[in-house]
Structure formats: structure tokens, C-alpha cells
Amino acid sequence: MENHELVCYCDHVTKGEIIAAMEQGAKTLSDIKKMTGACTSCKCEEMNPSGKCCGRDIAAVMKEYWDANPDKKPKK
């Protein structure tokens, strides 16, 4: 997935915007929602080609980012 590709179709949030939020301190899905507006409109069945909520897609982007940048992964 390229950084310009949509992850949240309802709110038009890209992978790059999610990564930018993480680089600015987002550590949770809740942080991503607050910082980007992603996953807040709840029109997934209509807007997302998969017909499912983008929460899992956002989590996948977060995992991919942390796998590539383990030093930035929040400590539990």
C-alpha cells in the first residue's frame, strides 16, 4: 500500500496521514481518530470497498509502521 492510498474511505484519510499522526505521537487507534478524523463517520458499508470498518486497516498500518520502526513503538 502506497502512502497516498486511502485507508479510511468514509473520512478520506490516507496511509500517509496515519503515519504522519504516528510520527507526531499517536500511539492508539483513539489517537489516530483524534488526530486525523479517521474512523469517525461510520459509513463503511457504503464507502469502503471491503464493506467493513477501517479500524483493522488502520491497525495494520500501525503495525507495519512499528515493524519498520521498532524504536518508535510505544512501550507497554
Buried (B, 14 or more C-beta within 10 A) or exposed (E): EEEEEBBBBBBBBBBBBBBBBBEEEBBEBEBBBEBBBBBEBEEBEEBBEEEEBBBEBBEBBBEBBBEEEEEEBEEE
